[in-house]
Amino acid sequence: MKKLLILLCASITLSFTAFADTGNAGCGLGYVVFSGSHGLIQQLVSATLNGTSINQSFAMTFGTSGCASMSGIVSVDKQETTFVAQNNEVLSEQMSQGKGETLAAYGEVLGCSAASINAFNKATQAHYNEIFTANAKTAQAILANTHKVIANNANLAQSCVKAS
């Protein structure tokens, strides 16, 4: 019975970790020891080492052992690109109509003031074909085209300023 219970626990644990992205063991001593290793066993041992050694807390606090790159701060560019990527179809539809909650939220993500959201909506509708061109197949391209529309509009250029 004990063997069956151990086998069941091991299979459940391994099934969860099988779906984990390699390299997700976190920072700490395990990160340092197994840096560059992407095998399942290395990741399991690395995660276990990170969890059992007290140095992971130290590494997170002081930015050592691979924790410096894991600050948790999302860059403005990444936030904007992620927003476009996740809302691409809805943005396309709402820009063509010149209104919508997602379009207004996009304006806010781009740093537009609440007072300028209506102007942002109208500008993106008027320049829809410049934003969603045949070559704009990625979120980065759509975002760059939206930035061009904002920059070419005197009112939006002043009211859509993202703090960095």
C-alpha positions in Angstrom: 0.0 0.0 0.0 2.9 2.4 0.8 4.5 1.7 -2.5 1.2 2.5 -4.3 0.9 5.8 -2.4 4.5 6.8 -3.1 4.0 5.9 -6.8 0.8 8.0 -6.9 2.4 11.0 -5.3 5.5 10.8 -7.6 3.3 10.5 -10.7 1.2 13.5 -9.7 4.3 15.6 -8.9 6.0 14.7 -12.1 2.8 15.3 -14.2 2.7 18.9 -12.9 6.3 19.5 -13.4 6.2 18.1 -16.9 4.1 21.0 -18.0 6.4 23.6 -16.4 8.7 25.5 -18.7 12.3 24.5 -18.4 14.3 27.1 -16.5 11.6 28.0 -14.1 13.2 26.7 -11.0 13.7 30.3 -9.8 16.7 32.1 -8.5 19.0 31.1 -5.6 21.6 28.4 -5.0 19.9 26.0 -7.4 20.0 28.6 -10.1 23.8 29.0 -9.6 24.5 25.3 -9.5 22.4 24.3 -12.4 22.6 27.4 -14.6 22.3 26.4 -18.2 20.7 23.0 -17.5 17.3 22.5 -18.8 16.5 18.9 -18.1 13.6 17.9 -15.9 15.7 16.3 -13.3 18.1 19.3 -13.1 15.1 21.6 -12.8 13.5 19.5 -10.0 16.8 19.4 -8.1 17.4 23.1 -8.7 13.9 24.0 -7.4 14.3 21.7 -4.4 17.7 23.2 -3.6 16.3 26.7 -3.9 13.4 25.8 -1.6 15.5 24.1 1.1 18.4 26.4 1.2 17.9 29.6 3.1 19.9 31.6 0.6 17.0 32.1 -1.8 15.5 34.7 0.5 18.9 36.4 0.7 19.2 36.3 -3.0 15.8 37.9 -3.6 16.5 40.6 -1.1 19.9 41.6 -2.4 19.6 40.6 -6.0 22.2 37.9 -6.1 22.2 34.3 -7.5 20.1 35.2 -10.6 17.5 37.2 -8.8 18.6 40.6 -10.1 16.8 40.0 -13.5 13.6 39.0 -11.7 12.7 42.4 -10.3 8.9 42.0 -11.1 8.8 45.4 -12.8 7.2 45.3 -16.2 8.7 47.8 -18.7 6.3 50.2 -20.4 7.1 48.8 -23.8 6.4 45.2 -22.6 3.1 46.3 -21.0 2.0 48.0 -24.2 3.0 45.2 -26.4 1.3 42.6 -24.2 -1.9 44.6 -24.2 -2.0 44.8 -28.0 -1.1 41.1 -28.3 -3.9 40.0 -26.0 -6.5 42.4 -27.4 -5.6 42.5 -31.1 -8.9 41.5 -32.5 -11.0 43.6 -30.2 -8.8 46.6 -30.8 -9.2 46.2 -34.5 -12.9 46.0 -34.3 -13.2 48.9 -31.8 -10.8 51.1 -33.7 -12.8 50.7 -36.8 -15.9 51.9 -34.8 -14.0 54.6 -32.9 -15.3 53.5 -29.6 -15.1 50.8 -27.0 -13.9 49.9 -23.5 -10.8 48.0 -24.7 -9.9 50.9 -27.0 -10.2 53.4 -24.2 -8.1 51.1 -22.0 -5.5 51.0 -24.8 -5.4 54.7 -24.7 -4.8 54.7 -21.0 -2.0 52.1 -21.4 -0.4 54.4 -23.9 -0.5 57.2 -21.3 -3.4 59.2 -22.7 -5.2 61.4 -20.2 -8.9 60.7 -19.4 -9.8 63.9 -21.2 -8.1 62.8 -24.4 -9.5 59.3 -24.7 -12.3 60.5 -27.0 -9.8 62.2 -29.3 -7.6 59.1 -29.2 -10.6 56.9 -30.2 -11.4 59.2 -33.1 -7.8 59.5 -34.3 -7.3 55.7 -34.3 -10.6 55.3 -36.2 -9.5 58.0 -38.8 -6.1 56.3 -39.2 -7.3 52.7 -38.9 -5.7 51.7 -42.2 -2.4 53.2 -41.1 -2.4 51.2 -37.8 -3.6 47.9 -39.2 -1.7 47.7 -42.4 -1.0 44.5 -44.4 2.5 44.5 -42.9 1.3 45.0 -39.3 1.0 41.4 -38.3 2.6 41.6 -34.9 1.7 43.5 -31.8 4.9 45.5 -32.0 4.0 46.7 -35.5 0.5 47.7 -34.5 1.9 49.5 -31.4 4.6 51.3 -33.5 1.9 52.4 -36.0 -0.3 53.7 -33.1 2.6 55.6 -31.7 3.1 57.2 -35.1 -0.6 58.3 -35.2 -0.2 59.8 -31.7 3.0 61.6 -32.6 1.5 63.1 -35.8 -1.5 64.5 -33.8 -0.6 67.7 -32.0 -3.2 67.3 -29.3 -2.5 63.6 -28.6 1.3 64.1 -28.7 0.9 66.4 -25.7 -1.9 64.5 -23.8 -0.7 60.9 -24.4 2.6 61.0 -22.5 3.6 57.9 -20.8 5.7 58.3 -17.6 8.7 56.1 -17.7 
